[in-house]
Amino acid sequence: MTETDGPIRWEASFGEALERSKTEKMPVMVFFHRDNCSGCTKLEALTYPDPTVAATIKEHFVPVKVNIREDIKLTQQYQAFWTPGIGILAGDGTLVYRNEGWLPPPEFAVTLLLARGYYLYRTKRQGQAAFAFNDLVTTYPTSPFAPEAQYMLGVCAYLDGSPEEQEAAFRLLIQWYPSSLWTAKARGI
């Protein structure tokens, strides 16, 4: 059973979210929160109601809320000690991406796209991950998350057996984001 909280339909329990994730082959988006958390309040009041954020969650994620003060086991398992926190999980419960702290709607939407790319990458779907990372870079080229997505685009190309595409992705990373830490990583390869 799901509960509706604004435009997002949250799964009623962590277990139900994992089951739906397996069935629908979508990652779980865990919103780790607690009472009296100003960042959590801002996420719920400003970020989650945003149409782009809500549509991205609906299309690509199975959302569930976990109160870190009430579910100590999950808090410990995912080391969710700071709130707000977002954990992206594969259907088996493996953490594939994490972000902590509040973000305004535009940045949060881009973070979700990056998280989706990591989910696809870590579940060994390099081609789909490359498409997701490329979509982020193409749609949001000035985002602070774009250099990381461009780097991961190169990683996916390499793992997909295309070192030429990896080199091309890294050349673009160096050209477009010369002062990024991700560019420093690419130069080290």
Secondary structure, DSSP 8 states (H G I E B T S, - for coil): -EEEETTEEEESSHHHHHHHHHHHT--EEEEEE-TT-HHHHHIIIIITTSHHHHHHHHHH-EEEEEETTT-HHHHHHTT--SSSEEEEE-TTS-EEEEEES---HHHHHHHHHHHHHHHHHHTT-HHHHHHHHHHHHHH-TTSTTHHHHHHHHHHHHHHTT-HHHHHHHHHHHHHH-TT-HHHHHHHT-
